[in-house]
Amino acid sequence: MVLVIVKALDILELVAQDPGRAHSLTEIAETLQMNQATCVNILKTLVDKNYLEHLGRKKGYRLGPMAYNLTNNLSYSQDLVLVAKDIMQDLTHRLNETSILGIIRNQKRFIVHLVNSDQDLQVRSRTERNIYETASGRLLLAFISGKELESLINSIGYPTPDIWPNATTPQGLDAELAKIRVQELSMTRSQTHIIGLAVPIRRQNLVIASLSIFLPEIRCSASRQKEIELELRSAAQLISRRLSVS
């Protein structure tokens, strides 16, 4: 057996025994009788691969989205997915375009639910993406706290010109995010001619997720874009109302 794999599985099994709470580094290392330095390295890898989430130096670790994805388990952001999925199904049915429910996890845009369209030409999106690349990632970035934004920038830097040309400096990024907050809409047009549109989903007054539509530019005329924006906003408002009373 490869010992490091065994130790990684031991950590996942330990955390999974009580997935509702965070487990500290000291607790994990002592329970598994593992050298703390070795434990740190394995935990970092599991966090990087999204099998664990690191909640902060003093808060510890809990299961991440990829651990739940292994079994298609909806427990991760379960209330959000259960509230949103029928609304998203209806949205995709009306527009016949793929809809995506996105959140921020480990400084990336992460898809927690997706409803595919029946179009012959469809846009496929990876489960996790650079937060600057997508409309949903930019939308979520616009509504995080100043401390969270500062921490993220310190970790991953500013966008490169090929990803977000107008946001490569502190002033540029602030201006772009301010526009998104005012419009409550983020729109991207990729070099591969893919259009992304995203709007916020709130619980009470806090933005906790984004609802987005991605489609080929060839299917996104000005009138079609307006139709998508209206349908997106309507669906997001309905999800937000459900979350606020749940």
Backbone bond lengths (Angstrom), bond angles and torsions (degrees), N, CA, C in turn:
res aa  C-N    CA-C-N  psi(-1)  N-CA   C-N-CA  omega(-1)  CA-C   N-CA-C  phi
1 M - - - 1.462 - - 1.527 110.40 -
2 V 1.315 116.11 148.94 1.456 121.49 175.36 1.524 107.39 -86.26
3 L 1.322 116.64 111.86 1.459 122.08 -169.16 1.529 112.63 -59.22
4 V 1.323 117.60 -40.34 1.468 119.40 -176.78 1.532 111.14 -65.75
5 I 1.347 116.83 -32.62 1.468 119.94 177.27 1.525 110.09 -68.65
6 V 1.316 115.78 -41.44 1.465 120.38 177.72 1.532 110.05 -59.83
7 K 1.330 116.24 -44.06 1.465 119.90 -179.40 1.527 111.21 -65.58
8 A 1.331 116.71 -38.81 1.464 120.02 178.18 1.526 110.67 -63.34
9 L 1.334 116.72 -42.63 1.460 120.58 178.12 1.526 111.21 -65.46
10 D 1.344 116.41 -37.80 1.464 120.25 177.25 1.534 110.54 -59.81
11 I 1.327 115.90 -41.41 1.465 120.33 179.29 1.525 110.51 -64.27
12 L 1.334 116.75 -47.13 1.464 120.33 179.97 1.527 111.26 -60.70
13 E 1.331 116.52 -42.24 1.462 120.30 -179.94 1.517 111.46 -64.82
14 L 1.331 116.68 -38.56 1.462 120.58 178.69 1.528 110.66 -64.27
15 V 1.322 116.56 -49.55 1.471 120.51 -178.86 1.529 110.59 -64.15
16 A 1.345 116.91 -36.34 1.466 121.43 -178.05 1.530 112.77 -69.42
17 Q 1.328 117.41 -18.46 1.462 120.06 178.40 1.523 111.86 -64.68
18 D 1.329 116.00 -28.31 1.472 121.00 178.45 1.526 107.81 -142.00
19 P 1.341 117.49 73.43 1.463 120.76 -171.26 1.524 114.13 -70.17
20 G 1.318 117.37 -12.19 1.450 119.66 -177.01 1.517 114.84 -81.43
21 R 1.319 117.82 -9.37 1.468 119.61 -179.35 1.524 110.90 -126.67
22 A 1.326 114.76 164.30 1.467 120.93 178.48 1.522 110.27 -87.99
23 H 1.323 115.25 144.31 1.469 121.89 179.82 1.523 108.40 -113.69
24 S 1.305 117.17 128.01 1.466 120.67 -177.94 1.520 110.82 -76.59
25 L 1.334 115.17 160.41 1.460 121.08 176.00 1.527 110.60 -58.33
26 T 1.327 116.43 -45.98 1.469 120.33 -179.05 1.524 111.31 -59.99
27 E 1.324 115.99 -44.17 1.469 120.61 -179.96 1.524 110.99 -61.25
28 I 1.335 116.54 -46.49 1.466 120.64 -178.08 1.525 110.61 -63.29
29 A 1.333 116.11 -48.73 1.462 120.49 -177.66 1.525 111.62 -62.78
30 E 1.331 116.91 -43.28 1.461 119.77 -177.92 1.521 112.10 -71.12
31 T 1.329 117.19 -40.73 1.461 120.66 -179.76 1.517 111.32 -63.09
32 L 1.330 116.11 -39.03 1.462 120.79 -177.32 1.532 112.29 -94.50
33 Q 1.334 115.85 3.18 1.466 121.47 -179.36 1.538 110.42 51.20
34 M 1.312 113.75 51.66 1.454 121.36 -175.49 1.526 109.66 -114.23
35 N 1.318 116.93 141.22 1.458 121.53 173.18 1.530 108.98 -56.48
36 Q 1.350 116.30 131.46 1.455 119.51 -172.96 1.534 112.93 -63.46
37 A 1.320 116.98 -37.48 1.471 120.07 179.07 1.527 110.62 -64.19
38 T 1.333 116.64 -41.84 1.468 120.82 176.72 1.522 110.27 -63.22
39 C 1.326 115.63 -42.64 1.455 121.36 -179.96 1.528 110.97 -60.48
40 V 1.322 116.60 -42.81 1.471 121.27 179.57 1.523 110.78 -59.66
41 N 1.330 116.67 -45.47 1.466 120.46 -178.68 1.524 111.80 -63.47
42 I 1.332 117.04 -41.52 1.464 120.49 179.74 1.531 110.20 -68.12
43 L 1.331 116.47 -42.44 1.461 120.34 178.26 1.523 111.19 -60.34
44 K 1.321 117.02 -42.28 1.471 120.30 179.77 1.524 110.64 -60.63
45 T 1.329 116.75 -42.43 1.469 119.97 178.75 1.526 111.42 -64.50
46 L 1.332 117.07 -42.80 1.461 121.11 179.54 1.532 111.02 -64.72
47 V 1.331 116.84 -35.66 1.464 120.70 176.14 1.528 110.27 -68.20
48 D 1.334 116.54 -45.59 1.470 120.78 179.54 1.526 111.85 -58.29
49 K 1.335 116.40 -33.27 1.471 121.19 -179.05 1.530 112.38 -93.25
50 N 1.337 116.49 5.92 1.471 122.83 175.41 1.525 114.72 69.39
51 Y 1.351 117.37 17.68 1.459 118.90 174.23 1.521 111.08 -83.83
52 L 1.328 116.40 -20.67 1.458 122.18 171.71 1.522 108.48 -130.67
53 E 1.333 115.28 156.81 1.457 122.18 171.08 1.517 108.44 -112.64
54 H 1.322 117.42 135.80 1.453 121.66 173.36 1.520 107.75 -98.34
55 L 1.313 117.47 115.48 1.449 122.09 -174.41 1.523 113.08 -88.32
56 G 1.312 117.40 -2.70 1.458 120.75 -179.09 1.518 110.61 134.76
57 R 1.327 115.78 159.26 1.473 120.90 -173.18 1.524 112.46 -56.32
58 K 1.306 117.70 -38.15 1.465 121.10 -176.75 1.533 112.78 -100.35
59 K 1.338 116.62 0.87 1.465 119.35 -175.49 1.520 113.31 -105.73
60 G 1.313 118.24 -30.63 1.453 120.75 174.98 1.515 115.36 98.56
61 Y 1.330 114.98 -154.83 1.461 122.45 -170.71 1.538 110.85 -126.62
62 R 1.330 114.99 148.48 1.465 120.98 171.81 1.520 107.95 -142.68
63 L 1.335 116.47 170.26 1.460 120.22 -179.28 1.519 111.10 -59.99
64 G 1.338 116.11 140.32 1.447 122.14 177.37 1.517 111.84 -100.56
65 P 1.338 116.95 177.14 1.470 120.99 -174.02 1.517 115.13 -61.77
66 M 1.338 118.04 -34.42 1.461 118.79 -177.84 1.525 111.76 -68.11
67 A 1.333 117.56 -28.84 1.468 120.42 176.90 1.519 110.24 -63.94
68 Y 1.327 116.66 -38.82 1.464 120.18 178.32 1.523 111.38 -75.54
69 N 1.344 116.24 -34.66 1.464 119.86 -178.48 1.523 112.58 -63.62
70 L 1.321 117.49 -24.05 1.465 120.43 -179.71 1.519 111.58 -58.37
71 T 1.326 116.94 -30.78 1.465 120.98 -178.60 1.526 111.76 -118.27
72 N 1.342 116.68 16.36 1.461 121.57 -176.51 1.525 111.64 53.78
73 N 1.327 116.21 36.13 1.457 122.42 -177.19 1.522 109.99 -81.15
74 L 1.338 116.33 129.59 1.449 120.74 -178.73 1.523 113.23 -88.02
75 S 1.329 117.95 5.60 1.462 119.90 -176.49 1.518 111.46 -61.47
76 Y 1.330 116.81 -29.55 1.444 119.97 179.26 1.522 107.97 -75.85
77 S 1.340 116.23 118.15 1.463 121.64 -173.45 1.531 110.39 53.77
78 Q 1.333 115.38 37.95 1.463 120.49 -173.00 1.517 112.69 -60.19
79 D 1.322 116.27 -44.75 1.460 117.34 -177.51 1.519 111.22 -62.62
80 L 1.316 116.73 -38.25 1.462 121.30 178.48 1.517 111.02 -63.28
81 V 1.324 116.84 -48.70 1.465 120.85 -178.41 1.531 111.27 -64.48
82 L 1.316 116.99 -44.28 1.460 120.04 -178.19 1.519 111.73 -64.43
83 V 1.324 116.71 -36.31 1.463 120.64 177.99 1.526 111.36 -70.45
84 A 1.344 116.58 -36.80 1.467 120.84 -170.21 1.520 115.35 -90.99
85 K 1.330 119.05 -24.57 1.465 119.28 -164.52 1.528 114.21 -64.83
86 D 1.336 119.27 -38.02 1.461 118.74 179.78 1.522 111.49 -73.00
87 I 1.340 116.63 -32.15 1.466 120.70 175.87 1.523 110.23 -67.13
88 M 1.322 116.42 -40.47 1.460 120.74 177.45 1.529 111.18 -66.63
89 Q 1.329 116.07 -38.36 1.459 119.86 177.52 1.529 110.11 -59.68
90 D 1.329 115.37 -43.49 1.459 120.60 179.56 1.523 111.16 -67.80
91 L 1.337 116.47 -39.58 1.471 121.02 178.58 1.519 110.78 -61.50
92 T 1.319 117.13 -47.82 1.466 121.27 178.69 1.522 111.00 -63.91
93 H 1.329 117.32 -37.73 1.466 120.63 178.41 1.530 110.90 -63.17
94 R 1.337 116.99 -42.28 1.467 120.45 -177.69 1.529 111.94 -70.56
95 L 1.327 116.39 -40.88 1.463 120.13 -175.90 1.527 112.76 -93.41
96 N 1.329 116.56 -20.01 1.462 123.05 -171.63 1.533 111.14 52.92
97 E 1.334 114.63 43.76 1.464 122.19 173.92 1.533 107.84 -134.35
98 T 1.322 116.40 148.80 1.457 121.62 -177.40 1.525 111.23 -66.17
99 S 1.319 116.52 131.98 1.468 121.59 176.94 1.530 109.83 -110.99
100 I 1.324 114.99 147.03 1.467 121.73 -173.95 1.524 109.77 -133.35
101 L 1.314 115.33 135.76 1.463 122.45 173.39 1.519 107.31 -106.12
102 G 1.327 117.15 116.93 1.461 120.88 -172.94 1.513 113.31 -121.68
103 I 1.326 115.71 149.85 1.456 123.41 174.69 1.529 108.30 -136.54
104 I 1.324 116.61 173.31 1.464 121.44 173.33 1.518 108.26 -98.19
105 R 1.337 115.84 127.87 1.458 121.18 174.16 1.517 108.35 -140.79
106 N 1.338 115.08 126.27 1.470 120.71 179.12 1.521 111.81 51.48
107 Q 1.343 115.05 43.91 1.460 123.52 173.96 1.529 113.20 65.54
108 K 1.322 116.61 24.73 1.457 121.62 174.99 1.524 110.05 -132.98
109 R 1.339 115.96 159.29 1.449 119.54 171.38 1.525 107.93 -78.29
110 F 1.338 116.39 127.25 1.455 120.73 -175.84 1.525 109.37 -124.57
111 I 1.335 117.13 131.23 1.460 122.24 179.45 1.523 109.58 -85.77
112 V 1.340 116.36 122.47 1.466 119.68 176.21 1.525 111.75 -100.27
113 H 1.336 117.00 -18.54 1.468 119.64 175.88 1.527 109.02 -157.76
114 L 1.314 114.94 143.89 1.460 121.22 -177.69 1.516 109.13 -143.34
115 V 1.339 116.37 138.06 1.469 121.63 175.39 1.522 107.74 -122.99
116 N 1.329 117.08 115.73 1.458 121.35 -176.73 1.525 111.63 -81.97
117 S 1.315 115.33 148.41 1.460 121.97 175.87 1.528 110.07 -84.19
118 D 1.335 115.44 178.90 1.468 120.63 176.49 1.523 112.35 -100.70
119 Q 1.329 116.56 10.29 1.460 120.00 -177.91 1.531 110.93 -64.34
120 D 1.349 115.91 143.04 1.463 119.48 174.30 1.526 110.60 -65.07
121 L 1.338 115.63 -39.70 1.465 121.20 178.02 1.527 107.75 -100.81
122 Q 1.330 116.34 106.25 1.452 121.27 -176.76 1.519 110.86 -119.42
123 V 1.332 114.49 155.08 1.457 121.06 174.61 1.521 108.53 -97.36
124 R 1.320 115.95 126.89 1.456 120.96 176.73 1.522 109.04 -103.08
125 S 1.311 116.12 135.84 1.467 120.63 -179.88 1.518 110.19 -122.94
126 R 1.327 115.92 134.33 1.462 120.16 176.67 1.524 110.32 -64.79
127 T 1.320 115.72 151.48 1.463 120.17 -178.42 1.519 111.51 -57.56
128 E 1.324 117.42 -43.02 1.454 119.86 176.76 1.512 110.42 -122.00
129 R 1.336 115.22 140.32 1.460 120.93 -178.21 1.525 109.31 -139.03
130 N 1.309 115.67 157.52 1.462 122.05 169.07 1.527 108.34 -49.83
131 I 1.311 116.94 128.92 1.462 120.57 -173.53 1.520 112.91 -62.93
132 Y 1.348 117.48 -24.46 1.455 120.86 -179.87 1.527 113.01 -80.30
133 E 1.310 118.47 -17.55 1.466 121.30 -169.78 1.523 113.96 -79.52
134 T 1.319 117.46 -30.31 1.457 119.94 -169.28 1.521 111.90 -110.88
135 A 1.330 115.08 157.36 1.464 120.27 176.28 1.518 110.83 -61.26
136 S 1.321 116.45 -40.80 1.466 119.89 -179.37 1.524 111.06 -66.77
137 G 1.329 117.36 -40.09 1.456 120.17 178.34 1.521 111.86 -63.65
138 R 1.315 117.09 -43.75 1.467 120.61 -179.97 1.530 110.92 -66.05
139 L 1.329 115.99 -40.05 1.461 120.43 178.20 1.525 110.57 -59.22
140 L 1.319 116.56 -48.33 1.463 120.79 179.97 1.521 111.32 -63.81
141 L 1.321 116.03 -39.15 1.464 120.75 179.24 1.526 111.21 -61.06
142 A 1.317 116.81 -35.64 1.464 121.40 -177.19 1.524 112.75 -65.77
143 F 1.332 116.63 -21.68 1.460 119.54 -173.40 1.535 113.92 -112.82
144 I 1.328 118.06 6.04 1.465 118.58 175.42 1.524 109.07 -80.36
145 S 1.319 116.49 166.13 1.466 120.53 -178.48 1.526 111.20 -70.97
146 G 1.320 115.06 162.21 1.459 119.54 179.07 1.516 112.75 -60.21
147 K 1.344 116.69 -38.69 1.464 120.19 179.09 1.524 111.13 -66.50
148 E 1.329 116.30 -41.22 1.464 119.61 178.33 1.516 110.75 -63.84
149 L 1.327 116.81 -41.51 1.462 120.94 179.08 1.522 110.63 -63.67
150 E 1.317 116.70 -44.41 1.467 120.39 179.15 1.523 111.05 -61.13
151 S 1.335 116.08 -43.13 1.462 120.18 179.40 1.517 111.57 -63.09
152 L 1.331 116.33 -41.71 1.467 120.34 -179.75 1.527 111.11 -64.61
153 I 1.327 116.44 -44.19 1.469 120.14 -179.65 1.524 110.76 -65.09
154 N 1.322 116.74 -39.39 1.467 120.09 177.37 1.523 111.14 -61.62
155 S 1.325 116.31 -30.05 1.461 120.78 -177.26 1.527 112.69 -84.75
156 I 1.344 117.31 -45.93 1.472 120.08 -172.77 1.523 114.07 -113.06
157 G 1.343 117.30 -6.27 1.457 120.04 179.55 1.513 112.87 80.38
158 Y 1.319 115.41 -172.37 1.462 121.27 178.97 1.531 109.91 -89.55
159 P 1.322 117.36 161.16 1.475 119.54 178.17 1.527 111.06 -61.31
160 T 1.317 115.67 149.06 1.468 120.40 174.30 1.527 108.97 -84.17
161 P 1.339 118.02 158.16 1.463 120.65 -176.31 1.523 114.19 -57.95
162 D 1.336 117.32 -31.76 1.462 119.35 -178.77 1.526 112.07 -73.77
163 I 1.338 117.84 -19.83 1.459 121.05 -179.63 1.525 111.64 -94.41
164 W 1.354 116.85 -46.47 1.474 120.64 -176.93 1.518 107.88 -148.66
165 P 1.318 118.55 83.52 1.468 122.86 -169.70 1.526 114.58 -56.03
166 N 1.329 117.79 -36.13 1.464 120.37 -174.95 1.525 113.81 -87.07
167 A 1.336 117.03 3.84 1.465 119.62 -173.22 1.528 112.88 -126.35
168 T 1.320 116.67 29.95 1.469 120.29 -175.00 1.520 113.55 -87.19
169 T 1.331 117.32 -5.29 1.466 122.64 179.70 1.525 108.73 -125.11
170 P 1.345 118.10 162.95 1.469 119.55 177.51 1.530 112.68 -55.79
171 Q 1.342 116.22 -43.74 1.454 119.77 -179.33 1.536 111.45 -67.20
172 G 1.324 114.97 -40.78 1.462 119.02 -179.66 1.512 112.48 -65.61
173 L 1.337 116.73 -44.51 1.462 120.29 179.71 1.524 110.56 -64.71
174 D 1.331 117.42 -43.44 1.468 120.46 179.00 1.529 110.70 -58.71
175 A 1.334 116.51 -42.13 1.465 120.28 -179.02 1.527 111.50 -66.08
176 E 1.325 116.67 -41.40 1.462 120.63 -179.79 1.529 110.99 -65.72
177 L 1.322 116.20 -42.89 1.466 120.08 -179.61 1.525 111.19 -68.07
178 A 1.330 116.42 -35.22 1.467 120.15 177.51 1.530 110.61 -63.03
179 K 1.335 116.77 -40.15 1.473 120.43 178.17 1.520 111.09 -62.29
180 I 1.313 115.81 -42.10 1.467 120.25 179.71 1.528 110.41 -63.28
181 R 1.332 116.57 -41.98 1.469 119.61 179.84 1.522 111.52 -63.43
182 V 1.314 116.68 -41.47 1.471 120.66 -179.60 1.524 110.91 -65.75
183 Q 1.322 116.76 -45.79 1.462 121.73 -176.55 1.529 112.57 -80.67
184 E 1.355 115.79 -18.55 1.464 121.13 -172.39 1.531 109.82 51.22
185 L 1.308 113.94 42.50 1.466 121.83 -178.63 1.521 108.86 -156.74
186 S 1.314 115.89 136.63 1.463 121.48 172.71 1.522 108.32 -121.91
187 M 1.319 115.61 137.18 1.471 120.34 179.68 1.518 109.13 -133.79
188 T 1.321 116.08 133.40 1.461 121.30 176.20 1.522 109.37 -125.15
189 R 1.325 114.27 151.16 1.474 121.65 173.20 1.523 106.41 -132.14
190 S 1.318 117.53 110.84 1.457 120.94 -173.85 1.525 111.72 -81.72
191 Q 1.329 115.33 167.24 1.463 120.40 177.20 1.525 111.79 -66.29
192 T 1.336 115.76 -17.84 1.475 120.31 177.36 1.523 111.61 -95.93
193 H 1.350 116.26 16.31 1.473 122.89 173.88 1.526 112.86 65.33
194 I 1.326 114.59 43.62 1.457 121.54 174.36 1.520 108.46 -110.26
195 I 1.330 116.73 130.62 1.454 122.52 177.99 1.524 109.06 -99.09
196 G 1.317 116.66 133.66 1.456 122.05 174.07 1.517 109.98 -123.29
197 L 1.328 116.49 134.59 1.463 122.51 177.45 1.521 108.10 -128.93
198 A 1.331 117.26 132.38 1.468 120.32 -176.86 1.518 110.49 -140.15
199 V 1.342 115.49 144.13 1.464 122.36 177.46 1.526 108.55 -131.91
200 P 1.349 117.55 159.94 1.465 120.03 -175.55 1.524 113.86 -82.17
201 I 1.319 115.02 149.86 1.461 123.42 169.33 1.522 106.98 -115.56
202 R 1.327 116.22 131.51 1.464 120.95 -175.49 1.525 111.72 -117.98
203 R 1.308 114.36 147.76 1.464 121.38 162.49 1.511 105.32 -113.32
204 Q 1.326 116.37 117.48 1.456 121.52 -167.75 1.535 107.08 57.65
205 N 1.319 118.03 -120.96 1.473 119.16 -179.06 1.526 112.93 -105.71
206 L 1.324 116.44 7.47 1.464 120.39 -175.46 1.526 110.81 -101.27
207 V 1.342 116.71 127.48 1.467 120.93 175.77 1.520 108.39 -74.66
208 I 1.329 116.51 119.42 1.469 120.56 -176.73 1.528 112.45 -115.83
209 A 1.327 117.33 -11.05 1.468 120.05 -177.72 1.513 109.50 -162.79
210 S 1.325 115.65 172.35 1.465 120.63 175.27 1.524 109.16 -127.13
211 L 1.310 115.17 147.01 1.453 121.86 173.32 1.517 107.14 -112.57
212 S 1.323 116.90 128.50 1.466 118.86 -173.47 1.519 112.29 -140.63
213 I 1.318 113.22 158.05 1.465 123.21 174.43 1.523 107.31 -124.88
214 F 1.347 116.65 133.99 1.469 122.13 174.65 1.518 108.44 -121.15
215 L 1.321 116.40 136.96 1.464 119.66 -179.21 1.527 109.87 -156.41
216 P 1.328 116.71 158.06 1.472 119.89 176.50 1.522 110.33 -63.75
217 E 1.326 116.34 143.11 1.461 121.82 -178.93 1.525 111.75 -57.49
218 I 1.310 117.52 -30.60 1.457 121.52 -177.84 1.537 111.84 -63.03
219 R 1.357 116.49 -22.50 1.465 119.80 179.96 1.531 112.25 -100.76
220 C 1.337 116.70 10.81 1.465 119.42 -173.57 1.527 111.49 -119.93
221 S 1.329 116.56 70.56 1.462 121.37 173.71 1.528 108.74 -69.73
222 A 1.320 117.24 171.50 1.468 120.96 -179.28 1.524 111.19 -60.29
223 S 1.326 116.87 -42.92 1.461 119.84 -179.76 1.527 111.47 -69.04
224 R 1.327 115.95 -37.47 1.460 120.22 177.91 1.528 110.70 -65.84
225 Q 1.328 116.62 -38.96 1.458 120.35 178.61 1.529 110.64 -61.42
226 K 1.315 116.97 -42.96 1.467 120.47 179.08 1.523 110.83 -63.21
227 E 1.329 116.10 -40.33 1.463 120.18 177.97 1.530 110.90 -61.70
228 I 1.340 116.18 -44.34 1.467 120.66 -179.53 1.526 110.59 -64.13
229 E 1.340 116.67 -43.37 1.462 120.05 178.97 1.523 111.27 -58.49
230 L 1.324 116.96 -45.43 1.465 120.62 -179.33 1.520 111.32 -63.61
231 E 1.319 116.79 -43.86 1.467 120.53 -179.44 1.529 111.13 -67.20
232 L 1.336 116.55 -39.84 1.468 121.01 177.94 1.526 111.06 -61.58
233 R 1.324 116.27 -48.45 1.456 120.41 -178.71 1.531 111.05 -62.18
234 S 1.317 116.20 -42.53 1.460 120.40 179.67 1.525 111.25 -62.38
235 A 1.332 116.83 -45.62 1.470 121.12 179.75 1.527 111.08 -64.94
236 A 1.334 117.10 -42.83 1.465 120.97 -179.40 1.529 110.97 -64.63
237 Q 1.323 117.19 -39.16 1.464 120.55 178.09 1.522 111.28 -64.41
238 L 1.317 116.59 -38.49 1.465 120.28 178.91 1.536 110.97 -66.15
239 I 1.340 116.04 -43.88 1.465 120.05 176.99 1.524 110.06 -61.34
240 S 1.330 116.58 -43.71 1.468 120.80 -179.05 1.525 111.09 -62.42
241 R 1.320 117.52 -40.62 1.470 119.92 178.57 1.510 110.83 -63.45
242 R 1.318 116.39 -42.25 1.473 119.85 178.68 1.530 111.01 -62.59
243 L 1.331 116.43 -42.51 1.469 120.09 -178.71 1.522 111.33 -66.01
244 S 1.317 116.87 -35.30 1.455 120.67 -175.49 1.528 112.72 -72.06
245 V 1.334 116.74 -18.60 1.473 119.08 179.05 1.510 112.12 -108.60
246 S 1.349 116.76 -2.33 1.473 119.84 -177.95 1.514 111.44 -84.36
